[in-house]
Amino acid sequence: MKGKTCGLCGKADGEIRQEYHTPNGRVAKNSVSFAHSWILPAESCRDASECRLKLESVQLEKQLTIHGEDSTCFSVEPVPRCLPGCLPVKTTPVTVGFSCLASDPQTSVYDRSVDLRQTTQAHLACSCNAKCS
């Protein structure tokens, strides 16, 4: 099976520089982003057997001025977040790449280049109310 496997344990081919392949085939920047990429997103916060997380691009909390224009930055790597109607009860800081634009992105945020790397909070566990969406 050497070199014929894929997934969380890599390809088992002895090469270690690109072991962090995410489910979409990209190489994660670090072990934390890699592990988060393999979270199975929940469909509904009503199902207690699911982890109540989804992976999404997040907006950088601070506004930046780039080339004299106010810019909004979005992560180019997905970050685990609680489903709507749920609140995080456990988080961890993660450093991800952000791409910044003066206007809303017209292309997929995951296909854009990284302008800066910043720390944001990834949700690890969520508590949901009875009226979740």
Secondary structure, 3 states (H helix, E strand, C coil): CCCCCCCCCCCCCCCCCCCCECCCCCECCCHHHHHHHCCCCCCCCCCCCCCCEEEECCECCCCEEECCEEEEEEECCCEEEECCCEEEEEEEEEEEEEEEECCCCCCCHHHCCCCEEEEEEEEEEEEECCCCC
